[in-house]
Amino acid sequence: MISKNQLKLIHSLELKKQRKKLGLFLVQGEKNVGELFQSDFEIVNLFATTDYINKQAKQLTEYQLIAKTVESGEEELKKAGTLKTNNSVIAVVKCKVFTPPEQQAGLVLVLDQVGDPGNLGTIIRVADWYGIKHVVCSPDCADLYNPKVIAATMGSFARVQVSHAQLTEYLNEQNKPIFGAFLEGDNIHQCRLPNSAFIVMGSESHGISDAVAKLITDKITIPNFGQAESLNVAMATGIILDNFKR
């Protein structure tokens, strides 16, 4: 049974200031919690139904989580968590702070002013699909540990390192190409795309900020063949990464 203090803690972690103060965040649902078992994130507590505990008994024992697991009813978990469905388990987990990658080979995804949690979570999932290990966010991007972000990643938060940085300072120190998505950029289908580069994506409403745009070495665009005015930033990220990886 979830105690009043535990319920208060779970609800408090819906707020960014409390997550930052306590250094904790929530992971909900079997899929996302299952990814934790294969990661180096530290689980502080698990709140789970009897069925979940019985089904995952081997893993809970293997990862020494039995003592940290609180048996809870499904209605309790529904009231405690933020998900409307998939309410069999909630984990309270210690946050990790990642630093932006230094000079290295490979593709690094950079997000400027992507404030929507659902978009950020989906972009992290897309990055994981294409084997991108690092996503660097501007300070005004959504918080990685927002429950909506974690839910949208579908477990990819455990494999993709998401860090925050002042993008102008960070990108100014780099010596490999910096590609940026613009409506007036060069047709990505006709560009020679390197295996090692930064790929900058801006928000749907504001695009890439002027200060960051000055550091872009290659402006690219996805050609349109219909009448839609724009693409969702997560969808556009997927298309651009696919072209880089093709």
ChimeraX attribute file (.defattr): number of C-alpha atoms within 10 A of each C-alpha:
attribute: neighborCount
match mode: 1-to-1
recipient: residues
	/A:1	13
	/A:2	17
	/A:3	10
	/A:4	9
	/A:5	9
	/A:6	15
	/A:7	15
	/A:8	12
	/A:9	18
	/A:10	21
	/A:11	16
	/A:12	16
	/A:13	23
	/A:14	18
	/A:15	14
	/A:16	18
	/A:17	11
	/A:18	15
	/A:19	20
	/A:20	13
	/A:21	9
	/A:22	14
	/A:23	15
	/A:24	22
	/A:25	28
	/A:26	27
	/A:27	26
	/A:28	24
	/A:29	20
	/A:30	19
	/A:31	14
	/A:32	22
	/A:33	22
	/A:34	16
	/A:35	17
	/A:36	19
	/A:37	17
	/A:38	11
	/A:39	11
	/A:40	10
	/A:41	14
	/A:42	15
	/A:43	22
	/A:44	14
	/A:45	19
	/A:46	25
	/A:47	27
	/A:48	26
	/A:49	23
	/A:50	16
	/A:51	13
	/A:52	15
	/A:53	21
	/A:54	11
	/A:55	11
	/A:56	14
	/A:57	13
	/A:58	12
	/A:59	14
	/A:60	18
	/A:61	11
	/A:62	11
	/A:63	11
	/A:64	11
	/A:65	17
	/A:66	16
	/A:67	10
	/A:68	14
	/A:69	20
	/A:70	20
	/A:71	17
	/A:72	21
	/A:73	18
	/A:74	18
	/A:75	11
	/A:76	17
	/A:77	23
	/A:78	17
	/A:79	13
	/A:80	19
	/A:81	23
	/A:82	18
	/A:83	16
	/A:84	8
	/A:85	9
	/A:86	14
	/A:87	23
	/A:88	22
	/A:89	29
	/A:90	29
	/A:91	25
	/A:92	21
	/A:93	19
	/A:94	17
	/A:95	18
	/A:96	16
	/A:97	10
	/A:98	12
	/A:99	13
	/A:100	17
	/A:101	15
	/A:102	9
	/A:103	10
	/A:104	11
	/A:105	10
	/A:106	14
	/A:107	22
	/A:108	21
	/A:109	23
	/A:110	26
	/A:111	27
	/A:112	22
	/A:113	20
	/A:114	28
	/A:115	19
	/A:116	16
	/A:117	21
	/A:118	19
	/A:119	21
	/A:120	26
	/A:121	28
	/A:122	23
	/A:123	26
	/A:124	30
	/A:125	24
	/A:126	21
	/A:127	25
	/A:128	21
	/A:129	13
	/A:130	14
	/A:131	15
	/A:132	19
	/A:133	17
	/A:134	23
	/A:135	24
	/A:136	26
	/A:137	27
	/A:138	20
	/A:139	17
	/A:140	14
	/A:141	19
	/A:142	21
	/A:143	23
	/A:144	23
	/A:145	25
	/A:146	21
	/A:147	23
	/A:148	22
	/A:149	22
	/A:150	27
	/A:151	24
	/A:152	20
	/A:153	24
	/A:154	19
	/A:155	23
	/A:156	22
	/A:157	23
	/A:158	20
	/A:159	20
	/A:160	18
	/A:161	21
	/A:162	23
	/A:163	20
	/A:164	21
	/A:165	16
	/A:166	14
	/A:167	21
	/A:168	15
	/A:169	11
	/A:170	15
	/A:171	18
	/A:172	13
	/A:173	11
	/A:174	15
	/A:175	10
	/A:176	15
	/A:177	17
	/A:178	22
	/A:179	22
	/A:180	24
	/A:181	25
	/A:182	18
	/A:183	15
	/A:184	11
	/A:185	15
	/A:186	16
	/A:187	14
	/A:188	18
	/A:189	14
	/A:190	8
	/A:191	13
	/A:192	9
	/A:193	16
	/A:194	13
	/A:195	11
	/A:196	15
	/A:197	20
	/A:198	24
	/A:199	25
	/A:200	26
	/A:201	24
	/A:202	24
	/A:203	19
	/A:204	17
	/A:205	10
	/A:206	11
	/A:207	19
	/A:208	22
	/A:209	14
	/A:210	9
	/A:211	10
	/A:212	18
	/A:213	20
	/A:214	11
	/A:215	18
	/A:216	20
	/A:217	13
	/A:218	17
	/A:219	19
	/A:220	22
	/A:221	18
	/A:222	20
	/A:223	13
	/A:224	12
	/A:225	6
	/A:226	6
	/A:227	6
	/A:228	7
	/A:229	7
	/A:230	12
	/A:231	12
	/A:232	10
	/A:233	23
	/A:234	22
	/A:235	13
	/A:236	18
	/A:237	23
	/A:238	18
	/A:239	15
	/A:240	19
	/A:241	19
	/A:242	13
	/A:243	14
	/A:244	20
	/A:245	13
	/A:246	7
